[in-house]
Amino acid sequence: MSRHPQQIRAASAASAASSRMPVSKISVPPVPVPAQEQPRPAPSDDIWSKCPTCKEISFRKEVERNLNVCPKCAHHFRLTVSQRLSITLDRGSWKEMFSEVAIGDPLKFVDSKPYPKRMEQARAASGRNDAVVTGIGKIEDRTVAIGVMDFEFMGGSMGVVVGEKLARIFGVGTRRGLPVVVFCASGGARMQEGALSLMQMAKVSTAVARHRDARLPYISVLCDPTTGGVAASFAMLGDLNIAEPGALIGFAGRRVTRQTSNQELPDDFQKSEFLLAHGMLDAIVPRSQMRFTLARLLAMLMRPGAVRAHGK
Ligand SMILES: [Zn+2]
């Protein structure tokens, strides 16, 4: 689909061999970027917000107060990373980790512009180094290792840094005995890093498996959109896979799927409601209920005796 320019088809990626990318050797120092949030919308968009589902126009402020959910039809707009963290975590509990991990240009990749140029623009616009933020925070007083993918940053595409930071935060969770929650939002693997990006599927999946071997829970929250190599690896590997309403979730896009399967696809194909009805998700949780639901699930999964009760 045209909305996922960074997505590449990762059909054979599951067989990606070694994922031991020596990140430290190709890392560059973090680029100094302005501490601004997202670029300001155009003035005409400033006050009003048009809902793509019901086409109604609402006060932007009213939508924002409503957790960026349309007050008329409950369409869930995408959130920025800071919005996500602020509505999920206890105030003042967030501590970011691994923000220094960065990558240069391992393949000297040039499409319509060189990869370093593209990265520079994405870094300047977002104020961060790559498409995921990782760290430790608290949800209703329970410490959790967290990853939040940033769709604004090159379509949330998964390259070496995204894989490395997620693998590291799983490692932190495993070592400290913490549950892990990842908010996924991605167009898939990052084509500018070629096979290196596909290897991240194996790397993160291995970290998830180690976490599971330690009998610690991992909750994957699939947000709009979660596609490509991310959907085909850690996004679907949670002990619980829960999604936001109306999120696009799938591997290949609708057109490719229709062509290869030669089938007419239902209208809600690859929407979270369709996936839930077909057993691919455990739950759909509205944004207003997400923090509370995560807290309740973590309380159940981490209660004394629940974890390590059947240890090896
Ligand atoms: Zn609406």
Residues whose N, C-alpha, C, O or C-beta is under 5 A from the ligand:
A	BS01	ZN	C51 T53 C54 C70 K72 C73 A74 H75
